[in-house]
Amino acid sequence: MWDRRKKKSEKQIFLECHFNDIGHHLGQKKTVHRIQSKYYWLGIVKDVVDWIKVCETCQHAERNKNLARTVRPIKVDGPWDILAIEII
């Protein structure tokens, strides 16, 4: 492990490590692991958590994931109006 923070800010290091090679945003654990493989400073985990909380792309993805899990009732006029079968 080495510390090159004098040349790069911690935020720049986070941004480089938060995106994977194909442009996806990595989560907290993977981002911390990528940072810790090359850099060290006190409070890395807290900094990563704080930065991910304000990452617009991550927050948008999290909102969409939560919406997908929400059960939404379907309004029907009467019994047997809608019938669905899931075959797995």
Legacy VTK file of the C-alpha trace (Angstrom):
# vtk DataFile Version 3.0
C-alpha trace
ASCII
DATASET POLYDATA
POINTS 88 float
0.000 0.000 0.000
1.196 3.500 -0.719
-0.039 7.003 -0.266
0.090 9.431 -3.192
-2.475 11.882 -1.899
-0.080 14.790 -2.188
-0.481 14.646 -5.974
-4.196 13.752 -6.021
-7.044 14.757 -3.773
-8.989 12.071 -1.938
-12.078 13.001 -3.982
-10.168 12.475 -7.263
-8.993 9.082 -6.018
-12.588 8.175 -5.100
-13.875 9.164 -8.537
-11.217 7.059 -10.268
-12.030 4.020 -8.119
-15.831 4.403 -8.017
-16.286 3.649 -11.725
-15.387 0.264 -13.175
-13.826 -0.271 -16.598
-17.170 -0.210 -18.424
-18.526 2.862 -16.662
-20.695 1.307 -13.956
-20.644 2.809 -10.496
-19.249 0.414 -7.928
-20.802 0.054 -4.500
-19.287 0.932 -1.164
-17.340 -2.287 -0.535
-15.819 -2.542 -4.009
-14.922 1.142 -4.093
-13.227 0.958 -0.678
-11.360 -2.185 -1.745
-10.104 -0.536 -4.939
-8.946 2.552 -3.043
-7.254 0.536 -0.293
-5.352 -1.538 -2.853
-3.350 1.600 -3.757
-3.994 4.334 -1.196
-4.483 4.870 2.497
-5.824 7.684 4.620
-7.730 7.769 7.889
-11.488 7.643 7.375
-11.547 6.065 3.892
-14.760 4.133 4.579
-16.603 7.171 5.980
-15.476 9.309 3.043
-16.637 6.703 0.503
-20.027 6.323 2.227
-20.486 10.108 2.263
-19.501 10.504 -1.406
-21.748 7.651 -2.562
-24.661 9.280 -0.695
-24.282 12.376 -2.890
-23.492 10.548 -6.155
-26.480 11.431 -8.349
-26.136 8.328 -10.541
-26.032 5.981 -7.544
-28.981 7.670 -5.842
-31.043 7.559 -9.048
-30.283 3.839 -9.448
-31.185 3.170 -5.794
-34.524 5.002 -6.161
-35.350 2.968 -9.280
-34.419 -0.265 -7.507
-36.706 0.620 -4.593
-39.587 1.535 -6.923
-39.300 -1.827 -8.654
-39.765 -3.579 -5.291
-42.877 -1.600 -4.374
-46.111 -3.556 -4.770
-48.701 -1.483 -6.549
-52.360 -2.548 -6.386
-54.288 -2.936 -9.629
-57.793 -1.469 -9.698
-60.425 -3.814 -11.097
-64.183 -3.481 -11.555
-65.117 -6.866 -10.142
-64.040 -10.420 -9.322
-62.129 -12.285 -12.032
-61.668 -9.058 -13.998
-57.939 -9.691 -14.246
-56.349 -13.122 -13.968
-52.638 -13.825 -14.257
-50.538 -16.954 -13.869
-46.776 -17.006 -13.442
-45.081 -20.153 -14.670
-41.552 -20.665 -13.455
LINES 1 89
88 0 1 2 3 4 5 6 7 8 9 10 11 12 13 14 15 16 17 18 19 20 21 22 23 24 25 26 27 28 29 30 31 32 33 34 35 36 37 38 39 40 41 42 43 44 45 46 47 48 49 50 51 52 53 54 55 56 57 58 59 60 61 62 63 64 65 66 67 68 69 70 71 72 73 74 75 76 77 78 79 80 81 82 83 84 85 86 87
